[in-house]
Amino acid sequence: MKIRVVKTASKAQAVQVVRYQDNKRIVLQHIGSAHSEEELSDLMILAEDWIKDNTSQLSIFPDKNPSKLLHLNYSTFIGIKYRYFHAQVRAILDMIKLDDLPALLNDLVAIRIFEPASKLRSLELLEQFFGISHSRKTYYKIAPDCVDLKKKVEKKVADFAGHHYSFNFDILFYDVTTLYFETFEEDGLRKNGFSKDNKSQQPQILIALMVSKEGFPVAYEVFSGNTFEGNTIIPVIKDFIKRNGVKEFTVVADAAMISSENIQQLTQNNINYIVGARLGNIYAALLETIDKTIVREDGKSIRIKTDNGYLICSYSSVRYRKDKYEMEKQIEKAKQVVAKPSKSKKMKFTQTKGQKIELNEALIRKTQKLLGIKGYYTNLEASVADNTMIIERYHELYKVEQAFRISKNDLQTRPIFHFKEQPIKLHIMICFMALVVSKHIELKTGVSIRKFIDESKKIVDGEILNHITQKIVTVKAQPTPKMMELITKLEAPH
């Protein structure tokens, strides 16, 4: 086949696609007639395109040459797609063996990381950024299966953590947070309670999260918003141990999780614990023992046997200066309340005797004795974990808080716009999966998920409409050297 241009009686130039056979010319397609050089150029491209569509013959022109796309204007450039980023997320989900989940879930995980939004908006963004279409109804169709899906996801995530991070269930870090709703109406799950987001007037849910020593999330649970956080740790830990057949287990949690009843249940279930101690609540005799025993030098610590296990106390001069500053500031405010009680509310270092407000000197003396001292409870013997190790393990609890920050800020887990329990729980599961993928990227590449996304956005598929052929041409960008470096780290053997 070849393109033939002939002059017509009207002095136009006719463009044809012809084939020669037995010294005869056969016109296969009349493309059109041009009355200007610009029209002729357009018709030549149409002829070339017709040949491509109707034969395997190769074009003499460079394939998909953007400079031949004609009349580039505001309506020619359709948009860009970030399919490369989507492919990387799906590859990680495949590694975790979550590729057998409904495609919509995995795509919602990808867009949750890339640009968090409501589900309706997320479906629009999937089409806009990744070129993927899903029905809104599909989300609500799979919502009833969210309980079974949660168990499946957690099992595969735990296996993945064991395979890639040598996670062996020996130690987990536990914490809770609250997620609020854009409503003021409560129901069975969404309840008003103590809000960590300062949204006490809006109903919320309570989320418990467990992460490995690397900060990799392995399990979570959802509670109604009015649940006391100290009542969550025992059922969550026991369920996790049962589902995974764990034999040796140590949980690290902050002081809000601990109570005499919780410690008793942890001990009865052979669960080791490292938890923060609220030294302001200890009895007088124990306070005197700490005051007389501890050496007030950096790095010094003591271990005292109590009903709640071993109480380990350490001293820090930096903490001392901070505690002293806070105490003096509160005492000054308390003095102002004592001087003008009618214009102020009750402060920490004040007490009421009859109609009179005065300084609580006993509390001030107690606080002074504890300046610079931090306490931790554990049932681990010193031969298994010395004081230094206990303190180091507790300080690693920030990794759960870091995971919550990623979830709330980067993934924008809240506010939640769903109103029914099953879609709400499915939303939390999607956010958990997104957190798993995000944390894996951060741990493997050494950069934040936000920087990874920024680098990914440099790799785009540009889609351009050829107004002559009405076909969409995709122009792909190559990964940047920096992205290739990050992907190499992601794909490196564990």
Residue pairs with C-beta under 8 A, 6 or more apart in sequence:
1 17
1 18
1 19
1 28
1 51
1 54
1 55
1 57
2 17
2 18
2 19
3 15
3 16
3 17
3 18
3 44
3 47
3 48
3 51
4 15
4 16
4 17
4 18
4 25
4 27
5 13
5 14
5 15
5 16
5 40
5 44
6 13
6 14
6 16
7 13
7 14
8 14
8 33
10 33
12 33
12 34
12 35
13 33
13 34
13 35
13 40
14 30
14 32
14 33
14 34
15 30
15 31
15 32
15 33
15 34
15 40
15 43
15 44
15 46
15 47
16 27
16 28
16 29
16 30
16 31
16 47
17 27
17 28
17 29
17 31
17 47
17 50
17 51
18 25
18 26
18 27
18 28
19 25
19 26
19 28
20 26
28 54
29 47
29 50
29 54
31 43
31 46
31 47
31 50
32 43
32 46
33 43
34 40
34 42
34 43
41 70
42 70
42 468
45 68
45 70
45 466
45 468
45 469
46 468
46 469
48 59
48 61
49 468
49 469
49 471
51 57
51 59
52 59
61 68
62 68
64 473
64 475
66 464
66 473
66 475
69 76
69 464
69 466
69 473
70 76
70 466
70 467
70 468
71 467
72 464
75 465
75 467
76 464
76 465
76 466
76 467
77 462
77 463
77 464
77 465
78 463
78 464
78 465
78 472
79 128
79 463
80 460
80 461
80 462
80 463
81 129
81 130
81 131
81 460
81 461
81 463
82 114
82 129
82 130
82 456
82 457
82 459
82 460
82 461
83 130
83 131
83 461
84 456
84 459
84 460
84 461
84 479
85 110
85 114
85 453
85 456
85 457
85 459
86 107
86 110
86 114
86 129
86 130
86 132
88 456
88 487
88 490
89 106
89 109
89 110
89 113
89 114
89 437
90 99
90 106
90 110
92 437
92 440
92 441
92 490
93 99
93 101
93 106
93 109
93 433
93 437
95 160
96 156
96 157
96 160
96 436
97 156
97 159
97 160
98 106
98 153
98 156
98 433
99 106
101 149
101 152
101 153
102 138
102 142
103 134
104 134
104 138
104 139
104 142
105 142
105 149
105 429
105 430
105 433
106 433
107 126
107 130
107 132
107 134
108 119
108 122
108 126
108 139
108 430
109 430
109 433
109 434
109 437
110 130
111 117
111 122
111 125
111 126
111 129
111 130
112 122
112 411
112 430
112 431
112 434
113 410
113 411
113 434
113 437
113 438
113 449
113 453
114 125
114 129
114 453
114 456
115 125
115 129
116 122
116 410
116 411
116 412
117 125
117 412
118 417
119 136
119 139
119 417
119 418
119 423
119 427
120 136
123 134
123 136
126 132
126 133
126 134
127 133
139 423
139 426
140 423
142 149
142 426
143 420
143 422
143 423
143 425
143 426
144 422
146 422
146 425
146 426
146 429
147 425
149 426
149 429
150 425
150 429
151 243
153 429
153 432
153 433
154 218
154 219
154 220
154 243
155 243
157 217
157 218
157 219
157 433
157 436
158 167
158 169
158 218
158 219
158 244
160 436
161 167
161 212
161 216
161 218
162 168
163 494
164 440
164 494
165 212
165 214
165 216
165 443
165 494
167 212
167 216
167 218
169 244
169 246
169 248
169 249
170 248
170 249
170 250
171 212
171 213
171 249
171 250
171 251
171 252
171 393
172 210
172 211
172 212
172 218
172 237
172 240
172 249
172 250
172 251
172 252
173 210
173 211
173 212
173 213
173 215
173 251
173 252
173 253
173 396
173 397
173 399
173 400
174 208
174 209
174 210
174 233
174 236
174 237
174 251
174 252
174 253
174 257
174 400
175 208
175 209
175 253
175 254
175 397
175 400
175 401
175 404
176 206
176 207
176 208
176 209
176 223
176 229
176 232
177 196
177 206
177 207
177 209
177 404
177 408
178 193
178 194
178 195
178 196
178 197
178 204
178 205
178 206
178 207
178 225
179 197
179 204
179 205
179 207
179 408
179 413
179 414
179 415
179 416
179 428
180 195
180 197
180 199
180 202
180 203
180 204
180 414
180 415
180 416
181 190
181 202
181 203
181 204
181 415
181 416
181 417
181 419
182 202
182 415
182 416
182 417
183 190
183 202
183 203
183 419
184 201
184 202
184 203
185 203
186 192
186 203
186 225
187 203
187 419
188 224
188 421
189 205
189 222
189 224
189 225
189 421
189 424
190 203
190 204
190 205
190 224
190 225
190 419
190 424
191 203
191 204
191 205
191 224
191 225
191 226
191 227
192 200
192 201
192 202
192 203
192 204
192 225
192 226
193 204
193 206
193 225
193 226
193 227
194 200
195 202
195 204
197 204
197 414
203 225
204 225
205 222
205 223
205 224
205 225
205 416
205 424
205 428
206 222
206 223
206 224
206 225
206 227
206 229
206 232
207 220
207 221
207 222
207 223
207 428
208 220
208 221
208 222
208 223
208 232
208 233
208 236
209 217
209 219
209 220
209 400
209 403
209 404
210 217
210 218
210 219
210 220
210 236
210 240
210 400
211 217
211 218
211 399
211 400
211 403
212 218
213 396
213 399
214 399
214 443
215 399
215 400
215 402
215 403
215 439
215 443
216 436
216 439
216 440
216 443
217 403
217 432
217 435
217 436
217 439
219 236
219 240
220 428
220 432
221 232
221 235
221 236
221 239
222 424
222 425
222 428
223 232
229 256
229 257
230 256
230 257
230 258
230 259
230 262
232 257
233 251
233 253
233 257
233 262
234 262
234 265
234 266
237 249
237 251
237 266
237 269
237 271
238 269
240 246
241 249
241 269
241 271
248 272
249 270
249 271
249 272
250 271
250 272
250 273
250 274
250 380
250 393
251 266
251 271
251 272
251 273
251 274
252 273
252 274
252 275
252 393
252 394
252 396
252 397
253 273
253 274
253 275
253 276
253 397
254 275
254 276
254 397
255 275
255 276
255 277
255 278
257 275
258 273
258 275
258 276
258 277
258 308
258 377
260 307
260 308
263 273
263 308
263 309
263 377
263 379
266 272
266 273
266 379
267 309
267 379
272 378
272 379
272 380
273 309
273 377
273 378
273 379
274 376
274 377
274 378
274 380
274 390
274 393
274 394
275 376
275 377
275 378
275 394
276 375
276 376
276 377
276 394
277 308
277 311
277 375
277 376
277 377
278 375
279 287
279 290
279 313
279 370
279 373
279 374
279 375
280 366
280 367
280 370
282 290
282 375
286 304
286 306
286 311
287 366
287 369
287 370
289 304
290 302
290 304
290 313
290 369
290 370
290 373
291 369
293 302
293 304
294 300
294 301
294 302
294 313
294 315
294 373
295 302
295 315
296 315
296 320
296 372
297 315
298 315
298 316
298 317
299 314
299 315
300 314
300 315
301 312
301 313
301 314
301 315
301 387
301 388
301 391
302 312
302 313
302 387
303 310
303 311
303 312
303 382
303 387
304 310
304 311
304 312
304 313
305 311
306 377
308 377
309 377
309 378
309 379
310 377
310 378
310 379
310 380
310 382
311 375
311 376
311 377
312 375
312 376
312 377
312 378
312 387
312 390
312 391
313 373
313 374
313 375
313 376
314 373
314 374
314 376
314 387
314 391
315 372
315 373
316 372
316 374
317 372
319 372
319 373
319 374
320 371
320 372
321 372
323 367
323 370
323 371
323 372
324 371
324 372
327 364
327 367
327 368
327 371
330 347
330 348
330 349
331 349
331 359
331 364
333 347
334 347
334 348
334 349
334 350
334 359
334 360
335 359
336 344
337 344
337 345
337 346
337 347
337 350
337 357
338 350
338 357
338 358
338 359
341 357
346 352
346 357
348 360
348 363
349 359
349 360
349 363
349 364
349 367
350 357
350 358
350 359
350 360
351 357
351 358
351 359
351 360
351 363
376 390
376 391
376 394
378 385
378 390
380 390
385 393
403 435
403 439
406 435
406 438
406 439
406 449
407 413
407 431
407 435
408 414
410 438
410 449
410 450
411 431
411 434
411 435
411 438
413 428
413 431
416 424
416 427
418 424
418 427
438 449
441 449
441 452
441 490
442 448
442 449
442 452
444 489
444 490
444 492
445 452
445 486
445 489
445 490
446 489
447 455
447 486
452 486
455 480
455 482
455 483
455 486
456 483
458 477
458 480
458 483
459 477
459 478
459 479
459 480
459 483
460 477
461 474
461 475
461 476
461 477
462 474
462 475
462 476
462 477
463 472
463 473
463 474
463 475
464 472
464 473
464 474
464 475
465 471
465 472
465 473
466 472
466 473
479 487
